[in-house]
Amino acid sequence: MEKSIGVLGGGSWGTALAILLANKNYGVDMWMRRKDQIDQIRKTGYNEKYLPHALFPEDLNVSDDIERTIANKDVVLISVPTHGVRQVLKSAKQFISKDQIIVNVSKGIENESLLRISQIVGEILPDNKYAVLSGPSHAEEVSKNMATTVVSASENKKVAEYIQEMFITPKFRVYTNPDVIGVELGGSLKNVIALGAGISDGLKFGDNTKAAIMTRGIFEMSKLGVALGARSETFSGLSGVGDLIVTCTSMHSRNRRAGILIGEGYKIEDAIEEVGMVVEGMKTTKSAYKLAEKHGIEMPITSELYNLLYSEADVEKSVSNLMLREKKHEMEDVVVLDERVCKW
């Protein structure tokens, strides 16, 4: 039986996945808020602003009618910026039945509530099964059919496997994982570290600096994740270190690009305007900082980025703060838990 999917959101990632699914001969409808974007796609066959090289299959429908997009579909795919998820789901709720699976591909943490998207979905659609699809996956490369691997995470094993089967292709490999918390946090927090890596590049620092930011960054991500109930192993996987690597090193990454501009001296609002798309790491930095404070987790890179973005701190001073912090043991958590591990 043919599967059917309603995609909420018309950005680059939602577009790439909608095209992937339509090319598997599934029934795909795509909702976008802006009428001019819809008209342009219908006229040219391309989403010119967000994914200009990717041709829409003829049977991939685009609409601003949310009911038409999601009613009676097997899966509802959420691909809107995190700050818009709650309002979009409230608008869509009346057209969603409890037997539809909700799949999230957005990466962020809500600023006001500090909730992950699975938690927002749980508040609005408590009866629906949920999965998150995440990992090192630039839309630009997926739409060009370049080999990519991601992870489907759900607390329900059958749901994770159902989504795995729905999305998998010879060039888009999908693994499963039961750790929804870890997968969501990995996809969200890596954007914060990517901002830092970009700023380092913009300041013309070297590979040594970026390697330090990435390595200590994954440590911060894992510490907060474990405190929130995630499995530490998840941060060594595709949605953790995998996504961190690709986001910190690629010019496809809007978070890294925004960071580069800030490092070069752009004002934050000008950097965002220059990138031309939502930079999730900007808002996620605030959420991560507040979560770290709430749970008593030390996250020095995140803290310095928060000060840069929201307290107008000096970039060079932030670098000095990181380098001249109190001396630490690299394996500080292990040493604190069991001093017998390290006998000097």
Backbone torsions as a table, in degrees:
resi	resn	phi	psi	omega
1	MET	NA	135.4	-178.1
2	GLU	-67.2	132.0	176.6
3	LYS	-82.9	152.1	179.8
4	SER	-129.9	142.1	-174.2
5	ILE	-135.6	135.2	171.2
6	GLY	-109.0	122.9	-176.7
7	VAL	-103.5	122.6	177.4
8	LEU	-99.4	108.9	179.2
9	GLY	122.9	138.8	-176.0
10	GLY	-119.7	29.4	176.6
11	GLY	-80.7	-169.2	-174.9
12	SER	-66.6	-42.1	-175.9
13	TRP	-73.2	-43.5	176.2
14	GLY	-60.7	-39.0	178.5
15	THR	-64.0	-47.2	-178.9
16	ALA	-60.5	-43.0	-179.0
17	LEU	-71.6	-37.3	177.0
18	ALA	-61.5	-42.5	178.3
19	ILE	-65.5	-42.7	178.1
20	LEU	-57.6	-46.3	-177.7
21	LEU	-69.5	-39.6	178.4
22	ALA	-64.5	-35.3	178.3
23	ASN	-71.2	-13.5	172.8
24	LYS	-90.4	8.6	178.2
25	ASN	67.7	28.9	170.4
26	TYR	-86.7	158.4	174.6
27	GLY	-81.8	115.3	-174.6
28	VAL	-124.8	127.2	171.0
29	ASP	-118.6	145.0	-174.0
30	MET	-130.3	125.9	179.4
31	TRP	-99.0	133.8	174.5
32	MET	-132.0	147.3	-177.0
33	ARG	-76.4	-36.4	-170.8
34	ARG	-92.4	123.9	-179.0
35	LYS	-66.2	-36.4	-178.9
36	ASP	-65.8	-34.0	177.1
37	GLN	-66.9	-43.0	178.7
38	ILE	-62.0	-46.7	-180.0
39	ASP	-60.2	-40.8	-179.3
40	GLN	-65.4	-41.1	178.5
41	ILE	-66.6	-42.5	178.8
42	ARG	-63.9	-32.1	-178.1
43	LYS	-79.1	-43.1	-172.6
44	THR	-105.1	-22.9	-175.2
45	GLY	84.5	7.1	-178.7
46	TYR	-131.8	145.7	171.6
47	ASN	-89.3	84.9	-164.1
48	GLU	-64.0	-34.1	-179.1
49	LYS	-74.8	-42.3	-168.8
50	TYR	-100.7	-31.6	-178.2
51	LEU	-151.6	69.5	-165.3
52	PRO	-67.8	-17.0	-176.8
53	HIS	-94.9	-7.8	-170.5
54	ALA	-97.4	115.0	-178.5
55	LEU	-78.1	131.1	176.8
56	PHE	-74.6	131.3	170.5
57	PRO	-60.2	149.2	-175.3
58	GLU	-61.0	-31.0	-176.6
59	ASP	-93.7	12.5	173.6
60	LEU	-91.2	109.9	-174.1
61	ASN	-87.5	135.4	174.6
62	VAL	-117.2	142.6	-173.6
63	SER	-160.9	158.0	169.7
64	ASP	-102.3	13.6	177.9
65	ASP	-95.8	102.1	-174.0
66	ILE	-67.9	-33.4	178.6
67	GLU	-64.6	-47.5	179.0
68	ARG	-59.1	-35.9	-175.6
69	THR	-69.1	-40.1	-169.2
70	ILE	-114.5	-17.4	-176.7
71	ALA	-62.1	131.7	175.2
72	ASN	66.8	15.7	176.2
73	LYS	-83.4	155.0	176.1
74	ASP	-72.9	-37.8	-175.3
75	VAL	-133.1	139.0	171.1
76	VAL	-111.5	119.0	-176.2
77	LEU	-100.9	122.3	179.4
78	ILE	-94.5	117.8	178.8
79	SER	-140.3	56.9	177.5
80	VAL	-121.5	156.8	177.5
81	PRO	-54.5	145.7	-173.8
82	THR	-53.6	-40.2	-177.3
83	HIS	-67.8	-13.1	178.3
84	GLY	-103.6	-4.7	-174.2
85	VAL	-61.1	-46.7	-175.3
86	ARG	-60.4	-46.8	-177.5
87	GLN	-67.9	-39.6	178.8
88	VAL	-64.2	-42.3	179.3
89	LEU	-66.6	-35.6	176.5
90	LYS	-63.4	-38.8	178.1
91	SER	-69.7	-32.7	-176.2
92	ALA	-86.7	-19.0	-170.5
93	LYS	-51.7	-42.3	-175.8
94	GLN	-66.0	-16.4	-178.0
95	PHE	-105.4	3.0	-177.5
96	ILE	-104.5	128.3	176.6
97	SER	-95.0	158.5	-173.1
98	LYS	-70.4	-12.9	179.3
99	ASP	-90.1	-1.0	176.8
100	GLN	-83.1	140.1	177.2
101	ILE	-88.5	132.9	177.0
102	ILE	-98.0	123.8	178.0
103	VAL	-117.6	125.6	179.2
104	ASN	-104.4	134.2	174.1
105	VAL	-123.6	5.2	176.3
106	SER	-81.1	157.3	-174.0
107	LYS	-131.2	103.0	179.0
108	GLY	179.1	176.4	178.9
109	ILE	-130.5	127.7	-176.6
110	GLU	-61.0	131.0	-175.6
111	ASN	-63.9	-49.3	-171.9
112	GLU	-70.1	-46.3	-174.2
113	SER	-93.3	-19.3	-173.3
114	LEU	63.6	27.6	-179.9
115	LEU	-93.7	144.7	168.9
116	ARG	-75.0	165.9	-175.1
117	ILE	-67.2	-33.7	176.6
118	SER	-61.0	-33.6	179.1
119	GLN	-72.9	-36.6	175.8
120	ILE	-64.9	-45.4	177.2
121	VAL	-59.8	-41.0	179.4
122	GLY	-61.8	-33.2	177.4
123	GLU	-71.6	-41.5	-172.5
124	ILE	-89.9	-36.1	-177.5
125	LEU	-128.5	67.4	-171.6
126	PRO	-66.5	-17.7	-176.4
127	ASP	-95.3	-4.0	-175.6
128	ASN	-93.6	143.2	174.1
129	LYS	-75.2	150.6	-168.8
130	TYR	-136.4	143.5	172.0
131	ALA	-142.1	156.1	174.2
132	VAL	-123.3	136.1	178.0
133	LEU	-111.9	121.1	-173.6
134	SER	-152.1	165.4	178.4
135	GLY	143.6	-178.3	-177.5
136	PRO	-73.5	97.3	-167.3
137	SER	-154.2	85.9	174.8
138	HIS	-72.0	133.1	179.7
139	ALA	-56.7	-38.1	-177.5
140	GLU	-59.3	-37.8	-178.2
141	GLU	-82.0	-39.1	177.9
142	VAL	-60.8	-41.5	-178.6
143	SER	-69.3	-17.4	175.3
144	LYS	-95.9	9.2	177.0
145	ASN	63.8	35.2	174.5
146	MET	-84.1	142.8	-176.0
147	ALA	-57.3	128.3	-173.7
148	THR	-142.3	145.4	174.8
149	THR	-126.9	136.9	179.0
150	VAL	-137.2	-178.8	-179.9
151	VAL	-130.3	138.2	173.7
152	SER	-103.8	116.7	-177.0
153	ALA	-115.8	133.8	175.6
154	SER	-156.1	149.7	174.5
155	GLU	-71.2	-17.2	178.1
156	ASN	-102.8	113.6	-175.2
157	LYS	-57.5	-42.0	-178.5
158	LYS	-65.4	-35.6	178.2
159	VAL	-67.2	-44.8	178.6
160	ALA	-58.2	-41.8	-179.4
161	GLU	-72.5	-34.3	176.6
162	TYR	-62.3	-45.2	179.2
163	ILE	-69.7	-36.6	174.7
164	GLN	-56.0	-49.5	-178.9
165	GLU	-66.5	-37.2	-178.5
166	MET	-63.8	-40.9	-172.1
167	PHE	-94.6	-21.1	-170.7
168	ILE	-67.6	138.8	175.2
169	THR	-140.5	174.1	176.7
170	PRO	-60.7	-19.0	179.6
171	LYS	-117.3	3.2	-179.0
172	PHE	-134.8	92.3	-175.3
173	ARG	-89.8	135.0	-176.5
174	VAL	-122.4	124.3	172.4
175	TYR	-98.5	166.5	175.7
176	THR	-113.8	157.2	-177.7
177	ASN	-157.7	135.4	178.3
178	PRO	-83.9	-6.6	-171.6
179	ASP	-91.3	81.6	-179.7
180	VAL	-62.0	-42.6	-178.6
181	ILE	-59.4	-50.1	-177.7
182	GLY	-64.0	-42.5	-179.0
183	VAL	-65.8	-42.1	178.8
184	GLU	-66.9	-43.4	-179.0
185	LEU	-68.4	-38.4	177.1
186	GLY	-59.5	-47.2	179.6
187	GLY	-64.9	-29.0	-178.5
188	SER	-84.5	-50.4	-172.7
189	LEU	-71.9	-25.1	179.1
190	LYS	-64.7	-25.5	177.8
191	ASN	-67.1	-32.2	176.9
192	VAL	-65.4	-48.7	-178.9
193	ILE	-65.4	-34.7	178.6
194	ALA	-64.0	-34.8	173.5
195	LEU	-59.0	-45.6	178.9
196	GLY	-62.9	-41.6	178.3
197	ALA	-63.8	-39.2	177.7
198	GLY	-65.3	-43.1	177.5
199	ILE	-59.6	-41.8	176.8
200	SER	-58.5	-43.9	178.1
201	ASP	-64.8	-40.9	179.5
202	GLY	-64.0	-30.4	177.5
203	LEU	-82.1	-1.6	-179.8
204	LYS	68.0	27.3	171.1
205	PHE	-72.8	168.5	-172.0
206	GLY	-98.4	-169.0	179.5
207	ASP	-64.3	-33.8	179.2
208	ASN	-57.7	-44.9	-177.1
209	THR	-64.6	-46.2	-178.0
210	LYS	-64.1	-40.3	178.2
211	ALA	-60.8	-39.1	178.7
212	ALA	-65.8	-44.6	180.0
213	ILE	-60.9	-44.3	-177.7
214	MET	-67.7	-42.9	-176.8
215	THR	-68.3	-47.6	178.4
216	ARG	-72.3	-26.2	177.4
217	GLY	-65.2	-44.2	179.3
218	ILE	-66.1	-29.9	176.2
219	PHE	-65.1	-44.7	176.7
220	GLU	-60.8	-46.0	-179.0
221	MET	-57.5	-45.3	-178.3
222	SER	-66.5	-40.5	179.8
223	LYS	-60.7	-47.2	179.1
224	LEU	-67.2	-40.7	-179.8
225	GLY	-59.0	-47.8	-180.0
226	VAL	-62.5	-39.0	178.1
227	ALA	-62.4	-28.1	-179.4
228	LEU	-94.6	2.4	174.8
229	GLY	107.1	7.1	179.2
230	ALA	-82.4	165.0	174.3
231	ARG	-90.3	133.8	-177.6
232	SER	-61.4	-32.7	-177.9
233	GLU	-61.9	-29.8	-178.2
234	THR	-60.0	-31.9	-177.2
235	PHE	-76.5	-8.4	173.1
236	SER	-92.9	0.3	-175.1
237	GLY	-103.7	-161.6	-174.0
238	LEU	-61.3	-42.1	-176.4
239	SER	-83.7	-3.4	177.5
240	GLY	-107.9	-97.1	-177.0
241	VAL	-64.2	-32.3	178.9
242	GLY	-61.6	-51.0	180.0
243	ASP	-67.9	-33.7	178.4
244	LEU	-62.7	-45.6	-178.9
245	ILE	-59.3	-50.4	-175.1
246	VAL	-67.4	-34.3	-177.3
247	THR	-77.6	-30.1	-179.4
248	CYS	-83.4	-14.4	-172.1
249	THR	-117.5	-12.8	-172.6
250	SER	-104.2	144.1	173.8
251	MET	-77.3	-8.3	170.5
252	HIS	-69.0	-21.9	-175.9
253	SER	-75.6	115.0	179.0
254	ARG	-68.6	-28.0	177.3
255	ASN	-68.3	-44.3	177.1
256	ARG	-64.6	-42.3	-179.0
257	ARG	-62.1	-41.5	177.4
258	ALA	-63.5	-40.9	177.9
259	GLY	-62.0	-41.8	178.4
260	ILE	-58.2	-45.4	-179.1
261	LEU	-63.1	-41.6	177.9
262	ILE	-63.1	-43.2	178.1
263	GLY	-62.2	-30.0	179.0
264	GLU	-81.2	-5.8	175.4
265	GLY	111.9	1.1	177.0
266	TYR	-65.9	145.1	167.5
267	LYS	-67.6	153.0	-173.9
268	ILE	-58.7	-46.4	-178.6
269	GLU	-65.0	-32.2	178.4
270	ASP	-72.2	-35.9	177.6
271	ALA	-63.9	-43.5	179.0
272	ILE	-63.0	-42.6	179.9
273	GLU	-64.0	-38.8	179.9
274	GLU	-65.6	-40.3	177.9
275	VAL	-64.7	-39.1	173.0
276	GLY	82.7	4.1	177.7
277	MET	-140.6	169.0	178.9
278	VAL	-61.9	131.3	176.0
279	VAL	-106.4	92.0	-172.3
280	GLU	-58.5	-32.8	-176.9
281	GLY	-61.7	-26.0	179.4
282	MET	-61.9	-51.3	-179.5
283	LYS	-73.7	-36.3	-178.4
284	THR	-65.6	-29.9	176.9
285	THR	-58.1	-42.9	179.3
286	LYS	-64.4	-44.4	179.9
287	SER	-63.5	-43.9	-179.0
288	ALA	-63.9	-41.4	179.1
289	TYR	-61.2	-44.5	-179.5
290	LYS	-68.1	-38.1	177.3
291	LEU	-65.5	-40.8	178.5
292	ALA	-62.2	-42.7	177.0
293	GLU	-62.2	-45.3	-177.0
294	LYS	-60.7	-38.2	-174.6
295	HIS	-103.4	6.4	177.1
296	GLY	65.7	37.4	-179.1
297	ILE	-103.1	129.0	178.4
298	GLU	-81.2	119.0	-180.0
299	MET	-134.0	79.2	-171.5
300	PRO	-62.5	-38.8	179.2
301	ILE	-65.2	-46.4	178.8
302	THR	-61.1	-41.3	-179.5
303	SER	-63.3	-43.0	179.6
304	GLU	-67.9	-37.2	177.1
305	LEU	-66.1	-38.3	176.4
306	TYR	-61.1	-44.1	179.7
307	ASN	-63.6	-37.6	177.7
308	LEU	-65.0	-45.4	-173.1
309	LEU	-78.8	-33.7	-169.7
310	TYR	-120.2	-8.3	178.1
311	SER	-126.0	10.6	177.0
312	GLU	54.6	40.1	177.9
313	ALA	-70.1	158.3	178.4
314	ASP	-80.8	134.4	-176.5
315	VAL	-61.4	-49.0	-178.7
316	GLU	-61.4	-37.0	178.5
317	LYS	-65.4	-38.8	178.9
318	SER	-63.0	-40.0	177.2
319	VAL	-61.7	-44.4	178.5
320	SER	-62.4	-40.1	178.8
321	ASN	-59.4	-40.0	-179.7
322	LEU	-70.3	-41.6	-175.6
323	MET	-75.0	-28.5	-174.5
324	LEU	-105.8	18.8	175.8
325	ARG	-62.4	166.4	174.7
326	GLU	-51.6	137.2	-179.6
327	LYS	-59.7	140.1	-176.0
328	LYS	-130.9	159.0	167.1
329	HIS	-88.7	136.6	-178.3
330	GLU	-59.8	-37.9	-179.7
331	MET	-99.1	48.0	-170.5
332	GLU	-57.3	-38.7	-178.7
333	ASP	-67.1	-40.5	179.2
334	VAL	-65.3	-43.8	-177.8
335	VAL	-64.0	-41.8	179.7
336	VAL	-64.6	-40.1	-176.2
337	LEU	-75.7	-33.2	-175.6
338	ASP	-154.4	94.8	-176.7
339	GLU	-67.1	-14.6	179.0
340	ARG	-69.6	-20.1	-178.8
341	VAL	-63.1	-32.9	-175.4
342	CYS	-123.5	101.8	-178.1
343	LYS	-108.3	110.3	178.7
344	TRP	-110.9	NA	NA
